[in-house]
Amino acid sequence: MKIGFIGLGNMATAMIGGMLDTGAFKAEEIIGSAKTEATAEQVREKYGILAGTDNRRTAFLSDVLILAVKPVFLPDVIAEIKDVVSERHLVISIVAGKSIDWIEQEFGRELRVIRCMPNTPAMVGEGCTCVCLKEKGTDSHVNSDDKETVLKIMNSFGKAHVLPERLMDAFIGVAGSSPAYVFLFIEAMADAAVQAGIPRKQAYEFAAQSVLGSAKMVLETGMHPGALKDMVCSPAGTTIEAVKVLEEKGFRAAVMDSIEACVNKSKRL
């Protein structure tokens, strides 16, 4: 099975890096095409995969074709490859804002299309990916083997979850885009640590490890985040003092508003 990527940007390379690092796939099983030869060369050198600038060649050589370009470029890419893509291809789109129906309309026919949205922690094997098939009650050429294939790919660099396509925009807000929010949070904590006298390098390590450990507690204990928060907040202690300031500054509302803005933007794409 050959897995082809059209588009070799940050998300595609995060996926490729995760797929290779976990050993689920070999470099010779992956090919790709980029907009520029410079990008293709960089990917070849870093990951050892076959990469170039010919989208049609990538499509022709692939069994599974992953569309990984920006939404604005997708119509032109589909127009370029539509006569090369056939019923033998499983088409996976990780393009935000473009539905399965829209993709099939651009190709001019029904295809085996699955829509996914991974996030950049795929690069370190901790991705979170939404997998969307056509809604029940609609015609679909996707079969159980196709579903198994896409889950194998997406689970190779993290955890994949099947959701109805109508929830894709919400997923993008809470998982697809959220690594940026977390990085901002880590940076802010590190800045505060530097202000308090901790060296910058250690400040980033302390903040990042605390976020990693806290997330792992939520996932592995199964406890409610609020209960875990209460465990840290000793009576009249330092933590509850910090939590009070976060509540006063509207921390929760700011997070919720930012995710709502992200979801709405996704819907408009």
C-alpha positions as CSV (number, residue, x, y, z in Angstrom):
1,M,0.0,0.0,0.0
2,K,1.4,3.4,-1.0
3,I,0.3,6.4,0.9
4,G,0.6,9.7,-1.0
5,F,0.5,13.2,0.5
6,I,-0.4,16.2,-1.7
7,G,0.9,19.0,0.3
8,L,3.9,18.7,2.6
9,G,3.3,21.5,5.1
10,N,3.4,21.4,8.9
11,M,0.5,19.0,9.4
12,A,1.5,16.6,6.7
13,T,5.1,16.4,7.9
14,A,3.9,16.0,11.5
15,M,1.8,13.0,10.3
16,I,4.7,11.5,8.3
17,G,7.1,12.0,11.2
18,G,4.7,10.2,13.6
19,M,4.0,7.4,11.2
20,L,7.7,6.7,10.7
21,D,8.8,7.2,14.3
22,T,6.3,4.7,15.7
23,G,7.3,2.1,13.1
24,A,3.8,1.7,11.8
25,F,4.9,2.5,8.3
26,K,8.2,2.5,6.3
27,A,9.6,5.4,4.3
28,E,9.2,3.5,1.1
29,E,5.5,3.2,1.7
30,I,5.0,7.0,1.7
31,I,5.3,9.5,-1.2
32,G,4.4,13.1,-1.5
33,S,4.4,16.3,-3.5
34,A,5.0,19.9,-2.5
35,K,4.4,23.2,-4.1
36,T,8.2,24.0,-4.4
37,E,11.2,21.8,-5.0
38,A,12.9,23.3,-2.0
39,T,10.2,21.9,0.3
40,A,10.2,18.6,-1.4
41,E,14.0,18.3,-1.0
42,Q,13.8,19.2,2.6
43,V,11.2,16.5,3.2
44,R,13.2,13.9,1.3
45,E,16.3,14.6,3.4
46,K,14.5,14.6,6.7
47,Y,12.2,11.6,6.2
48,G,13.7,9.6,3.4
49,I,10.5,9.4,1.4
50,L,9.9,9.9,-2.3
51,A,8.9,13.5,-2.7
52,G,8.6,15.9,-5.6
53,T,6.4,18.6,-7.1
54,D,4.2,16.6,-9.4
55,N,0.8,16.2,-7.8
56,R,-0.5,14.0,-10.7
57,R,2.4,11.6,-10.2
58,T,1.8,11.3,-6.5
59,A,-1.9,10.6,-7.1
60,F,-1.1,8.0,-9.8
61,L,1.4,6.1,-7.6
62,S,-0.8,6.2,-4.5
63,D,-3.4,3.7,-3.2
64,V,-4.3,6.0,-0.3
65,L,-4.2,9.7,-1.3
66,I,-4.1,12.3,1.5
67,L,-5.1,15.8,0.5
68,A,-3.2,18.1,2.8
69,V,-3.3,21.6,1.2
70,K,-4.8,24.9,2.4
71,P,-8.5,25.2,1.7
72,V,-7.9,28.0,-0.9
73,F,-5.7,25.7,-3.0
74,L,-7.9,22.6,-2.9
75,P,-10.1,23.4,-6.0
76,D,-7.1,23.8,-8.2
77,V,-5.4,20.7,-6.8
78,I,-8.5,18.6,-7.5
79,A,-8.9,20.0,-11.0
80,E,-5.3,19.0,-11.6
81,I,-5.6,15.4,-10.4
82,K,-9.3,14.5,-11.0
83,D,-8.7,12.4,-14.1
84,V,-5.9,10.5,-12.4
85,V,-7.9,9.6,-9.3
86,S,-10.1,6.5,-9.8
87,E,-12.3,4.1,-7.8
88,R,-9.1,2.2,-6.6
89,H,-8.1,5.3,-4.5
90,L,-9.1,5.9,-0.9
91,V,-9.1,9.7,-0.7
92,I,-8.5,11.2,2.8
93,S,-8.9,14.9,3.2
94,I,-7.4,16.8,6.1
95,V,-8.4,20.1,4.6
96,A,-10.4,22.3,7.0
97,G,-13.9,23.6,5.9
98,K,-14.4,21.3,2.9
99,S,-17.0,18.6,3.4
100,I,-17.1,15.1,1.8
101,D,-20.0,16.2,-0.4
102,W,-18.0,19.3,-1.6
103,I,-15.0,17.2,-2.4
104,E,-17.0,14.7,-4.4
105,Q,-18.7,17.6,-6.3
106,E,-15.3,19.0,-7.2
107,F,-14.1,15.6,-8.5
108,G,-17.4,15.3,-10.4
109,R,-18.3,11.9,-9.0
110,E,-18.7,9.8,-5.9
111,L,-15.4,8.4,-4.5
112,R,-14.2,6.6,-1.5
113,V,-13.7,9.8,0.6
114,I,-13.0,10.0,4.3
115,R,-12.5,13.3,6.0
116,C,-10.0,13.6,8.9
117,M,-8.5,16.3,11.1
118,P,-5.3,15.5,13.0
119,N,-3.3,17.9,15.1
120,T,0.4,18.6,15.2
121,P,1.2,16.5,18.3
122,A,1.1,13.7,15.7
123,M,4.8,14.6,15.3
124,V,5.6,13.0,18.7
125,G,3.1,10.2,18.5
126,E,0.4,12.0,20.6
127,G,-1.9,13.2,17.9
128,C,-5.7,13.5,18.3
129,T,-7.6,12.9,15.1
130,C,-11.2,13.2,14.1
131,V,-12.4,10.7,11.4
132,C,-15.6,11.4,9.6
133,L,-17.4,9.2,7.1
134,K,-20.6,10.0,5.2
135,E,-23.6,10.4,7.5
136,K,-25.8,7.3,7.9
137,G,-28.5,7.1,5.3
138,T,-26.4,8.6,2.5
139,D,-24.7,6.8,-0.4
140,S,-21.1,6.0,0.3
141,H,-18.5,3.9,-1.5
142,V,-16.4,3.6,1.7
143,N,-16.3,0.1,3.1
144,S,-15.2,-1.5,6.4
145,D,-11.7,-2.1,5.0
146,D,-11.3,1.6,4.1
147,K,-12.4,2.6,7.7
148,E,-9.8,0.1,9.1
149,T,-7.1,1.6,6.8
150,V,-7.7,5.2,7.8
151,L,-7.9,4.3,11.5
152,K,-4.6,2.4,11.2
153,I,-2.9,5.4,9.7
154,M,-4.4,7.9,12.2
155,N,-3.8,5.7,15.2
156,S,-0.2,5.2,14.2
157,F,0.7,8.7,15.5
158,G,-1.8,9.1,18.4
159,K,-5.5,8.4,19.0
160,A,-8.3,8.6,16.3
161,H,-12.0,9.0,17.0
162,V,-14.9,8.5,14.6
163,L,-17.4,11.4,14.8
164,P,-20.3,12.6,12.6
165,E,-19.1,15.1,10.0
166,R,-21.5,17.7,11.5
167,L,-19.2,17.8,14.6
168,M,-15.9,18.4,12.6
169,D,-15.9,22.2,13.2
170,A,-16.3,21.7,17.0
171,F,-13.5,19.1,17.0
172,I,-11.2,21.6,15.2
173,G,-11.9,24.1,17.9
174,V,-11.2,21.8,20.8
175,A,-8.5,19.6,19.4
176,G,-7.4,20.5,15.9
177,S,-6.3,24.1,16.7
178,S,-5.9,23.7,20.5
179,P,-2.1,22.9,20.5
180,A,-1.6,26.6,19.8
181,Y,-3.6,27.6,22.8
182,V,-1.6,25.2,25.0
183,F,1.7,26.5,23.6
184,L,0.6,30.0,24.4
185,F,-0.3,28.9,28.0
186,I,3.1,27.2,28.4
187,E,4.9,30.3,27.1
188,A,3.0,32.5,29.5
189,M,3.8,30.3,32.5
190,A,7.4,30.2,31.5
191,D,7.5,34.0,31.2
192,A,6.1,34.3,34.7
193,A,8.7,31.8,35.9
194,V,11.5,33.9,34.3
195,Q,10.0,37.0,36.0
196,A,10.3,35.1,39.3
197,G,13.9,34.3,38.7
198,I,14.0,30.9,37.0
199,P,16.3,30.6,33.9
200,R,14.4,30.5,30.6
201,K,15.4,27.0,29.6
202,Q,14.3,25.5,32.9
203,A,11.1,27.6,32.9
204,Y,10.0,26.1,29.6
205,E,10.8,22.6,30.9
206,F,8.9,23.0,34.1
207,A,5.9,24.5,32.4
208,A,5.7,21.9,29.6
209,Q,6.2,19.0,32.0
210,S,3.5,20.2,34.3
211,V,1.0,20.5,31.4
212,L,2.1,17.0,30.1
213,G,1.7,15.4,33.6
214,S,-1.7,17.2,34.2
215,A,-3.1,16.0,30.9
216,K,-1.9,12.4,31.6
217,M,-3.7,12.5,35.0
218,V,-7.0,13.4,33.3
219,L,-6.6,10.6,30.7
220,E,-5.3,7.9,33.0
221,T,-7.3,8.5,36.2
222,G,-10.6,9.1,34.6
223,M,-11.3,11.7,37.2
224,H,-13.2,14.9,36.5
225,P,-10.8,17.8,35.9
226,G,-12.5,19.8,38.6
227,A,-11.8,17.0,41.1
228,L,-8.2,16.9,40.1
229,K,-8.0,20.7,40.5
230,D,-9.5,20.5,44.0
231,M,-6.8,18.0,45.0
232,V,-4.1,20.6,44.3
233,C,-6.0,23.5,46.1
234,S,-5.1,23.2,49.7
235,P,-7.1,25.4,52.2
236,A,-5.6,28.9,52.4
237,G,-2.8,27.7,50.1
238,T,-0.8,29.1,47.1
239,T,-2.8,27.3,44.4
240,I,-6.2,28.5,45.3
241,E,-4.8,32.0,45.4
242,A,-3.7,31.6,41.8
243,V,-7.0,30.0,40.8
244,K,-8.9,33.0,42.2
245,V,-6.9,35.4,40.0
246,L,-7.6,33.2,36.9
247,E,-11.3,33.3,37.7
248,E,-11.2,37.0,38.2
249,K,-9.5,37.5,34.9
250,G,-12.2,35.4,33.1
251,F,-9.9,32.5,32.2
252,R,-12.6,30.0,31.5
253,A,-14.7,32.4,29.5
254,A,-11.7,33.4,27.5
255,V,-10.9,29.8,26.6
256,M,-14.6,29.1,25.7
257,D,-14.8,32.3,23.6
258,S,-11.6,31.5,21.7
259,I,-12.8,28.0,20.9
260,E,-16.2,29.4,19.8
261,A,-14.3,31.8,17.4
262,C,-12.3,29.0,16.0
263,V,-15.4,26.8,15.4
264,N,-17.2,29.7,13.7
265,K,-14.2,30.4,11.5
266,S,-14.1,26.7,10.5
267,K,-17.7,26.9,9.5
268,R,-17.1,29.9,7.3
269,L,-14.2,28.3,5.3
